[in-house]
Every structure is written in structure tokens, then in C-alpha cells.
């Protein structure tokens, strides 16, 4: 049987979240400290720990079959690589930032100025849309310090909380793109490897659905079951079971995490009581 080779970031938060989703998908990875390669003990999978910026090329060349990486890197270095699943973690923005003292009104204000970035292709594409020409200074790390040391007039970099910009006396003025971790596949996978990818994706889909959902149980007077059921965004239909107390039933269903509190408020107004919320480990459809 073929072994699926998957690349993930060598270190950092994306590395931790990538390992966690594989473990949640039932894959045991025998990795130790400072290992660059590790095999799964219960699934035909080998993990390669790589420098983040190198991963798109490894996918293009077919050195790895699959990768977990930020889609901002695909915009920069791998536009033709297929994304088969958005993973919902490591969310960030690629943004333009300038010194707080800069009186910024529009992108045109940066015409002819110096921009420091680790994403030159993304920057060129963005400014070309506005007919703006900038002098790009490509930097591998610590981009945010460039204006303070006189290297650049503005930067384009990843922004998460914005605290790093604040500490360096910068302000965000444009969002070029929003990014999150994705599952990307090499264009050179074999049919046998594709079968393993399909199996892995099925498992990850089940994990993601569970992460985005809550299982709820509630007690409802029988005369209000229809009103409560009309509120519930159920998979098929709610499960209704009679309680020992006459005139009451227990209603079970799944609701999405994003609309959780809004739905709970509506259920209480409709007559639901004793609402119990439980996490879901996996959700297979």
C-alpha cells in the first residue's frame, strides 16, 4: 500500500493545530523532539516537518502529496495548487500597515513609496489592481520593524490580533486577503494515494463538523414541541422521547456553534427548559 506524505509547518501554532487535527482524526504520530519526519503507527501516513515558506514548492514538485498550510502562502507561491478543505484554524489577515503618523487616505498614497514584506507576489498583484507602483523590499522576518529603522515607508505582513503592529507604532490601513489553514493537495498524486487522501479527508470532515456543532437536550411541554422543532436547524428531524412526567418530552438535536446563543434564546422563549449542552467528538454524515 502507498504511504501518504503530508507536510506541516516545522514549529509554531500552525504546527500544533495541524498535529491536533490529525490526532482528532484518529491518527497516532510517533514524533519526537526535533524530528523532521515521523510515521503514523495506525494509518499509511508520513509527516514531514518543513519550513512554512517551502511547502508550496514541495507540493508543486510532488515531493509531498498533501499539506496543511495557510492559504496566504498558496496565494503567494502556489496559486494552481488545489485546496480540498478549509480547516478553520490559524486565521489571520495579510494587511498593509503604515506608521501611525502617516496620514493615509487611500492606496494611491503609497505610490512610489517603499514597502517591506515577505509576500512580494501578493503585494505586486494588490498594488497593480490600483495602478500603484511601489518599491518592494523583501524581508524574511521581523517585517514590522522596517519603518522604524528607515528601511520602508509601509509594510505588508500577516496580522492576527494587531498587537505587534501596535507595539511597533503601526496601524492597519488595508486588508489584502483573509487567510486560514487549509488542506492542499499536490497535482502529482497517484490514484492509490488519492484513495488515502479521500479517507483522510472524510475523517477530517467529521472532526470539523463536530468542532462546529453542539449536541443539545431539552425538556419541552408536549404542546410546544412543534414550536420548538420549527426553531431547530436539525440534520433531519429532532429526536423526541417522552419523559416519565406526563405531558413532557425530551428533545435532542444538533445546532451550529456560530448560531448557538441565538438559537438557545429562541428555544427558551418557545418553552424549552433544562437545556443541556454537550460537545461532539465526531460527526459522521
N, C-alpha and C positions, 0 to 999 in steps of 0.2 A: 504493500500500500504506500502511496505517496505521503510525504510529510509536508504539511503546510508551513511555510516560513512567513512569520509575521514580524514586522519591525515596529518598535515603540521607542519613545524617547529614552535616552540613557538615564536621565535623572530629572528630579523636579516633580511638580504637582501632576503634570500630564502623565508621567511615568506611573505614579501611584494610582491614579484613577484608571489607567489602562490595565494595570495588573489586577485591580479590583474587579473590573467588569469581566475579565477573563475568569477570575475565580468564581464570581457570581454565576457564570455560565457553566460551572461545574468542572473547570479545567485546573488541574493541580500542576503548578510550575515549580520545578526544582531549581530555584535560583539562589545563589549565594552572593555575598558582597563582591562587588567589582567584576562580576561575570559579564562578558559581552554576548554570551549565548547560553540559552537554557532550554531544556526539553520538557515537555509536559509528560507526566507519568501515565495519564489516562486518556490521552487524545493525540492523534497524529499531528502534533504541532511543535514547532521550534520557534522560540522567541529570540530575536536579535535586538540588542540594545544599542541604538545608534544615535549619533548626533542629529538633532532635530532637522537641521537645515539640509542634511544629506539624504534624508529619507525619500523625497520625491524622485531623485535620480535613481535610487535603488529600485523603486517601483518601475520606472520607465525602462530600466535595463533588464528587469526580470530577475534581479538578484533576490528580491523578496516577492512573495505573492500578494501580500496584504500588509496594510499598515494602519496604525492608529496615530493620527496627527491632526494638527489644527488645519482647517480648510483655508486659512490665510496663507499657509505655505504652498498649497496647491494653486492658489491664485498667482502667487509669485513665481513658482518653479515647475508646476505640473498641471497646467490648465486642461490638458487632454486626458488626465487620469480620472477614471470613473469613481465616483463616491457611491457606495451602496447602502450606507446607513449613517445618519447623523446621530451622535451619541449623547448629546445634551449636557456634556460637562466641559470644563476648561473654556468657558465662554469669555470672550473679550472683544475689543474693537481695534481696528487699525485706524489711527486718527492723526490728523495734523495738529500740532501744538506749537504755540509761539510764546515768547516771553509775556508776562502779564502786562508789561508796559507798552506792548505793541498794540496800536490802535487798529484792530482788524475789523474790516467790514465785509470783504469777500475774497474769494480765491485770487482774484486779479491783484490783490495787494502783495502777493508773493512773487509776482512776475519779475524775473531777473535776479531773485534772491537765492541764497544758499540754503539747501535743505539736507539735513543729515538723516540717514535712515539705514536700516538693514534690509529694506524691501525696495530696491531700485526699480524693478519692473512694475510693481504696483504703483509706485509714485509717478513714473513716467505715464502710465496709462491714465491715471487720475487727472494729472495736470493737462495732458493732451486734450481731454474732453472739454476743457475750458479755454483752450488755446493759450495756455500759460507755459512759459519756459522757465525752468528752474535749474540751478547749478547743484547737481546731486553729489553729496559727499557720503560714500558708502562706509558704514561703520559696523563692526561685528557685534559690539556690545556697548552698554552704557551710553546709548544714543542721547538720553535726556540731558547729559552734561554738556553737549556740543554748543548750545547758545551761550552758556555761562563762561566758556573758555574762548569764545570768539571764533569757533570753527564754523558755525552756521547761524542763520537768522531764524530758522524754524526746524522742526523735526517731524518725521512720520514714524510712529512706533506703536507697539501694542499698548493698549490701555485697559486695565481691569477695573480697579477701584478709583483710579485717578490720584492716589496718594503720592505716587512717585513724581508725577507732574507737579503737584502742589509743593513738594519738598524742594523741587528744583526751580521754583518760581515760574512755572509754565502754566498755560491754560489751553484746554482743548478747544479748537475752533471749527474743525470739520471731521466728520466720521466718514472714512473712505469705504470701509466694509465692516460687517459684524461676523465674527468667527466663533466656531466651536469645534470640539473634537469630532472627527469623522472616521469611518471605516472606508479605506480606499483600496482599490484592487489594481494589480498590475495588468497591463494589456497583454502580457505574455503567459498567462496561466494556462496550464494544460487542462483537458477535460476531467482527468482524475482529480486534480487539485481543485477544480471548480466544485466538484461534489462535496469536498471537505469544507470549502468556503460556504456553500449553501447550508450545511449542517451547523457550522459555527454561527452564521447569521441568524438562523432560526433560534438558536439558544439566546443570542444577544437580544433579539427582538422580544423574547419572552421576559428577559430581565428588565428591559427598558419599559415595557408595558406595565410591569409590576411596580417599578420605581415611580411611574407617573400616575398610579392609581391607589385608591384606598378601598378596603372592604368595610362596609358598614352594616350594622344590625340595629334594628329599632323596634320598639313596641308601638303598635298602631291600633286604635279602635277600628273594628271591622267596617263601620260605616264611613270611615275616612281612608280606607285602603286605596280606593280608586283615585282620590285626590292626591295622595302621596305618590302613587305609582306614576301619575302624569308628570310629576316633577323629576323623577329619576331618569338620568341618562344611562340606561341599562344596556348590557351587551345583547340580551334577547328580551327577557322579562324578569322582573324581580321574583325572588323566591319568597313565598308566603306560607307560613306554618302556624297553625292555631296554638295559642297558649293555654295553660291549664285554667287561667281565669276566663270565664265565658265572655264573649264579646270582644276579645282582643286577639291579635295575631302578631307574630314576629316577622318582620320584613327584612330580607337580606339582599344586598346588591353591591355593585362596584361603581365608584364615582372617580372622576379625574381629579388629581391633586390641584390643578390650576383653578378649578371652579369649586373646590371643596367647601369653603366657608359660605359662599353664596347659596349653594345647594342646601347646606345644613340649616341656614336661616329660614329658607323656604319650607323645609320639612317640619321644623318646629311650628311655624305658622299654620301648617296644614294639619297639625295634631299629633305628629310623631313625638314619642317620649323615650327616655332611656336609651339614647343613641350611643352605640358602642362602635369605635373606630379601630380597625386592625390593619397592620401593614401586610403587604402581599409579597411573598418571596419570589414566586414566579407566576406568570400568567400566560398559559398556552392556549392559543385560539386555533 
